[in-house]
């Protein structure tokens, strides 16, 4: 996404707004720090990360998950005892 400083935004506001209206949002920054995001009205919001609820019921986690292969892992770290 394009980022412009305040001075550039003031100078080219008409052009930038026109681009945003056509689906090219931009960020206005002050001293390199992002301040605002300009997007067209009615533009779709940023997509949220997809949840994995669709996998519900597809697998199960054993009750002893945190202790699985405990002996084997200890042997790898500490050797045979």
N, C-alpha and C positions, 0 to 999 in steps of 0.2 A: 504494500500500500504506500502510496506517495505521501511524503511528509514535506511541508513547506513552513518557512519561518513566517512570523507575523508580517514583516515588511513585504515579503513576496506575496502573501495572501492579500494584503491591502492593494498592492499594485495590480494583481491579476485576478481579483475576486470574481468578476463576471465570467471569465474563462473557466476558473476552477469550479464555480457553482454549476455552470453548464455541464462540465464533465461529470460532476457528482450526480447531477440529475439523470445522466445517461449511464449510471451504474459504475462510476469510477470514484468511490469515496476517497477522501484524503484527510490527513491529520495536520492541524496547525500547531506548531511548536514555538516555544519561547525559550531562547538561549539553549536550544537543542533538547529541551524537555517537552514531550508531548502534552498538549493542553486540552484540545478538543478534537473530536472526530466529526467530519461533515459527511453525511450520507443523504441520499434522496429520501423524501417522505414516501413511505410505503415500501421502502426497500426491505427485503427479508432480513431478519435479525441474524447475527452470526449463529451458525449451527452449534448446538451443544454436543458434547461428545456422546457417541452412541453408547447406550447402556447395554449390558449383556443379559438383560432379563429374558431375552429370547432363548437363552440357553437353559432357563430354569427347568429342572427335571431331567436334563440330559445326562447329568453325571452326579455323583455323590462324593463327599469327602469323608473318609473314615474318621471315627472318633479319636483314634490314636495317631492322627496325621503328624502331630508335632513330635512323636516318638518313633515314627516309622524308620526302619533301618538304623536305629540308634547304635546297635552293636557294630555294624559294618562301618559306620562313620567314625566311631571311636577307634576302631582298628586302623583306619586310614590315617588318623591324626596321631595316634599314640603307639601304633604297632601292636603286635601280638603280646598279650599278657598272660 
